[in-house]
Amino acid sequence: MNKIELEILGKENVFNLIGAEWMLVTAGNKEKFNTMTASWGGLGWLWNKPVAFVFIRPERYTHEFIEQENRLTLSFYAPEYRKAMQLCGTKSGRDTDKVAATGLTPHILETGAITFAEARLTLDCRKLFKTSMQATEFIDKTILEKWYTDKPGGMLHDVYVVEIEQVYQ
Ligand SMILES: Cc1cc2nc3c(=O)[nH]c(=O)nc-3n(C[C@H](O)[C@H](O)[C@H](O)COP(=O)(O)O)c2cc1C
């Protein structure tokens, strides 16, 4: 895995990268980490820094790791890994060993953050900001009704803004 210039992101179609290709959000350390699939989020600029925005429901096991650590990685994969990503997005690390189930190979970055050797692109990110969505803040209430219920898996997202510090290919 090689460190590359941030500018490579300008060559990616970042709109499709997250929404269509999906990504793995991984947090933790070499002793214990967890990963999950995400297709909501964005890449851009804030506070003159290159950033990513991710939306993580508090009930996700990965959320615990994101809360504990300073860093997380976002990683992107070729189409052949779609099944692995499907698994990471439908099973919880609470009861499934996702590394064993997908065959992905954990890879520890310089910072101690975790990604997978199979990733075609990894962003090593540092947490800058977190906020929790509030029901009262929804201007279009139909979104609240559609996406947020009192059923398991329906909690309001936590929003994390993370700085993209290193990019690997
Ligand atoms: C395509 C896809 C996209 C997803 N995007 C998100 C997301 O952006 N935010 C989120 O909280 N959950 C998202 N999920 C759901 C989590 O990946 C899923 O609940 C996962 O099982 C959580 O695993 P964990 O409990 O091990 O953290 C997505 C699932 C799929 C299949």
The ligand as a Gaussian input file, in Angstrom:
#p B3LYP/6-31G(d) Opt

LIG

0 1
 C      -24.967000      -0.242000       1.033000
 C      -25.067000       0.026000       2.500000
 C      -24.851000       1.304000       2.974000
 C      -24.926000       1.608000       4.345000
 N      -24.683000       2.889000       4.762000
 C      -24.735000       3.182000       6.090000
 C      -24.425000       4.495000       6.547000
 O      -24.061000       5.395000       5.762000
 N      -24.531000       4.739000       7.887000
 C      -24.906000       3.773000       8.791000
 O      -24.990000       4.050000      10.000000
 N      -25.175000       2.507000       8.373000
 C      -25.081000       2.185000       7.052000
 N      -25.316000       0.907000       6.626000
 C      -25.669000      -0.125000       7.604000
 C      -24.455000      -0.756000       8.327000
 O      -23.414000      -1.032000       7.412000
 C      -24.921000      -2.071000       8.985000
 O      -25.903000      -1.789000       9.965000
 C      -23.797000      -2.889000       9.571000
 O      -24.285000      -4.188000       9.795000
 C      -23.231000      -2.313000      10.873000
 O      -22.248000      -3.176000      11.327000
 P      -21.640000      -3.105000      12.813000
 O      -22.794000      -3.317000      13.788000
 O      -20.637000      -4.232000      12.832000
 O      -21.017000      -1.770000      12.948000
 C      -25.245000       0.588000       5.266000
 C      -25.458000      -0.721000       4.794000
 C      -25.362000      -1.011000       3.432000
 C      -25.571000      -2.424000       2.942000

